Amino acid sequence: MSIELFSERLKLIPCSDEAFATHSAQDYELGPHIEMHLEELKEDPSVFGWGVWFVIDKQTNKIIGDMGFKGKPDEENSVEVGYGIKASE
């Protein structure tokens, strides 16, 4: 399954082993939350899209940050969102 969201300068894609391998990720450090999400995906593919998403600079095709939902919606259909963007060089 492929899900992509676009803005003028950015592309957002759900985190997966394939997504990380496809984009210029050598300059992006995987935090423990990403490693945990990748393991969770192996155990439960239904969480795809409900965890970490990579933020990609469309011009360079490099991962410049990540954002994501902290799980699936709760009983009130609410989700918490967090994000982090790498400092510019």
NORGI-V241020 format. One record per helix or strand of 2 or more residues. SS is the DSSP state (alpha for helix, beta for strand). FROM is the first residue (numbers start at 1). TO is the last residue. If there is no record, write none. Layout:
SS_FROM_TO ; SS_FROM_TO
This chain:
beta_4_6 ; beta_10_14 ; alpha_17_22 ; alpha_32_43 ; alpha_45_47 ; beta_52_57 ; beta_62_69 ; beta_81_85
